[in-house]
Amino acid sequence: MEPVEINAGAYYLRQLRADRNLDDRPALMEAFADPRHRRYVLNYRLRTPDEATEYVTLRAAQWACDERCSWAVAEPATGRLLGEVGLRDLDLDFGTAEASVWTHPAERGKGIAAVGLSAAIQFGFARLGLHEIAYRHDESNTASEVVARRAGFSRVGPEERPSPSGETLIRWILKPS
């Protein structure tokens, strides 16, 4: 599947970039260096421009293989990276995916995650024909709980297995209305 840009009103969703016209790598490294981000996102370390380049390349490859749709949530006038939103673990045959989202530390508390996530969800239901999107977060991540509620998810309870950090993992589900 080819990457798609989405107009999300105050923001736009686009592919992550690392080229001479737009370079998300510095903002990615800043976000992934943040202690709160590192607490909840354990599977990626972006400490160098090369690691950030690998991350951008990975996201493009995941789009191409129909594994994950991932967007930079960007400021429309400048293209500046504000966060990332995605639909991962795509199963187009069964119509399911899991939503993911993070916001740059300097941009937290502005509603960016909920707006970006809502746009990605609309894409998943309308364009991909998904029937169910899950969202999970560590129980202590209260910001993620707020985002889930704002995006319209219904809490279905804790998972049996803990998160990679060892915390209780809270699961939410959303189906098209």
N, C-alpha and C positions, 0 to 999 in steps of 0.2 A: 504494500500500500504506500502511496506517495504521501509525504507530510502535507498537512492542511493548516492554513492560518485561519484563526477565528477572531472575529470582532467581538470582544466581550464588554463593549460599552466604554467604560473608563480605561480599560486595558485591552491589549490584544495579545493573542496567543500565537506564537511562532516557534519554529524549530530553534534549538540552541545553536549558537554560531561561534566560530573561531576563525574569522577571516579578516582581511584588511579593511573591510567596510564596517564590520560589527564584531566585537570580540567580547564574549561573555566570560572568558576564563578568569579575569581578575575578580569579578563579582562572584563567580562560583567558588574560587579559593577563599574569599572573605566569608562567604556563607558557611562553607564546610569547615572553616577554622573556628567558628563560633561554638563555645562550650555547650550551649543549649541544643544547637543543631546536632553536634557530635553525640550528645546524650541519647538522641532518638534515631539518628541515622548512623548505624554502625557498620554498614557494609561498603561504604565508600570513603576514601581519603583522597582529598584533592589538595595536596600541599605544594605542588609545582605546576608550572604551565604545561609540562608534558602530561602530568596526571589529569589536569583539566581538559586537555586536548583529547585524551583517551576517553574521558567521560562523554564529551560532545560526540565523538565518533561512535561510541557505544550506543548512545540514544538514537543516532541516525540509523545504525544497523538494526536496532530493535524495531524501528518503524518499518524498514524494508522487509523484515521477516515476519511482520504481523504479530510480534511478541508484545509490543508496548507502543502506545501513542504517547508521546511526551512533548510538552510545550514549555517554552520559556514564557512566563507571564511578564509582559513588557509594557513599559510606558510608551504610549503611542507616538508622541512627538519625537522622542530621541531613540527609542528602541532599547533603552536601558533595562537590564534584567532586574526584575523585582522578586522573582521566585520561579518555581517550576511546578507544574501539575501534570499528572499522567494517568493513563489507564493501563495498568500492568497485568501480567498473567492473563492476557487476552485469550479467550477461547471463543472464537467466532462460530464454531460449530454448535456449541451449547449456549452461546449468547451471554457469556459472563466475563467479568473483569473485576479487578480491584483498583480503586482510586488511590492516588498518592498525591501529596502536596507538601511543599515547604515554601517559606517566605524568607527573603534576605533579612538578616537581623535589623538592619536600618529601616525596614519597611513593615515590621510587625505591627499589628494592632490597627491596621487601616482597612481591613476587610478584603484585602487582595486575594487571600487564599480562598475565601468563600466564593468570590466572583469568578476566579479562574476555575475552581473546581466545578461550579455550576455550569460553566460553558463547556468544559470537557465532558461532563455528564450528558448534556444535551447532544453533543456530538456522538457520544457512545450509543445513546438510544436512537437518535434519528438517522445517523449515517452508517453506524456499524450494526444496527439491529439488535443491540444488547437487550436482554430481558432482566438482568440483575447486575447491579454493581455493588460490591462490598467495599467497606472502608474500615480499617483497623488502626488502633493506636494504643500506646501504653496508657495505663490508667492514670498516671500522674500528668499526662500531657493534656491539661485542661483546655489549652488553646485548640487542640485538635477536636475536642468534644464540641466546642463552640462552632467550629467550622462544619462539622458533621451535621449539627442541628440546623445551621443556616442553609446548608445545601439540601436539606430535606430528607436526610437519612433517618431511619428508625433504628434505635438501639435494640440489638437482639441478645446482648449479654456478653459475659466474658468467654473467651476461648478456653478450651481445656489446657492447651499448652501455653506456657509463658512466652513473652516476646524475647528476642535475642538478648535483651538487657536483663532478663530474668523477671521482669514485671508482669503483672496481669495484663493481658491484651484484650481490649474491648472491641467488639465487632458490631458493625452497623450495616444495614442493607437498604438499598433503594431500588425500586422497580418503577418502570414508566407509568405515568398516570393516565 
